[in-house]
């Protein structure tokens, strides 16, 4: 009986840790340099996904072209997964990175 309670306690702690991680604003969405898609297409995808003005979109595109990547968002795990899904629907090369 005591061992069963320990297992339940451990699983509850694991679930709580996953919930804390999901709501932690320590996740980034990264756009990688894309040799396939046109820059105008990437600009359109960023504008439609984030609703940014042209100057903000151009800043991220320029950073992507010069540095090879651009950090698009810093938010909760749930929110960055949404952005990742939307950007990949456009066929853009994007990843999520956790900040420690």
C-alpha positions in Angstrom: 0.0 0.0 0.0 2.8 2.4 0.9 4.7 1.7 -2.3 1.5 2.4 -4.3 1.1 5.8 -2.6 4.8 6.6 -3.4 4.2 5.8 -7.1 1.0 8.0 -7.1 2.9 10.8 -5.5 5.7 10.5 -8.0 3.3 10.6 -10.9 1.5 13.6 -9.5 4.8 15.4 -9.2 5.7 14.5 -12.7 2.4 15.8 -14.0 2.8 19.0 -12.0 6.3 19.5 -13.5 4.9 19.1 -17.0 2.2 21.7 -16.3 4.7 24.2 -14.9 6.9 23.6 -18.0 4.0 24.2 -20.4 3.2 27.5 -18.7 6.7 28.7 -18.3 7.5 31.5 -20.8 10.9 30.0 -21.5 10.3 28.8 -25.1 11.5 30.3 -28.3 10.2 29.9 -31.9 13.2 30.0 -34.3 12.9 30.6 -38.0 15.9 29.1 -40.0 17.3 30.3 -43.3 15.2 28.8 -46.0 16.8 28.1 -49.4 13.5 27.0 -51.0 10.8 29.6 -50.3 10.9 33.1 -51.7 11.6 36.0 -49.3 8.2 37.5 -50.3 6.5 34.3 -49.4 8.3 34.2 -46.0 7.2 37.8 -45.4 3.6 36.9 -46.1 3.7 33.9 -43.9 5.1 35.9 -41.0 2.6 38.7 -41.5 -0.4 36.3 -41.6 0.9 34.3 -38.6 1.8 37.1 -36.2 0.0 40.1 -37.7 3.2 42.2 -37.6 3.7 45.4 -39.6 6.0 45.3 -42.6 9.0 46.8 -40.7 8.9 44.1 -38.0 8.6 41.3 -40.7 11.5 42.8 -42.6 13.6 42.9 -39.5 13.1 39.2 -38.9 13.7 38.3 -42.5 16.9 40.3 -42.6 18.1 38.6 -39.4 17.3 35.2 -40.9 19.2 35.9 -44.1 22.2 37.4 -42.3 22.5 35.2 -39.2 20.9 32.1 -40.6 18.1 32.2 -38.0 15.7 34.6 -36.3 13.9 34.3 -33.0 10.3 35.0 -33.7 8.6 34.5 -30.4 9.4 34.0 -26.7 6.3 32.6 -25.0 4.7 29.6 -23.2 5.2 26.1 -24.7 1.6 25.9 -25.7 1.7 29.2 -27.6 5.0 28.5 -29.4 3.7 25.1 -30.5 0.7 27.0 -32.0 3.1 29.3 -33.9 5.2 26.4 -35.0 2.2 24.6 -36.4 1.0 27.7 -38.3 4.5 28.4 -39.7 5.0 24.8 -40.8 1.7 25.0 -42.6 3.4 27.5 -44.8 6.3 25.1 -45.2 8.8 27.2 -43.3 11.7 25.7 -41.4 11.0 26.4 -37.8 11.9 24.9 -34.4 11.2 25.3 -30.7 14.0 25.8 -28.3 13.7 25.8 -24.5 15.5 28.4 -22.5 17.0 27.1 -19.3 
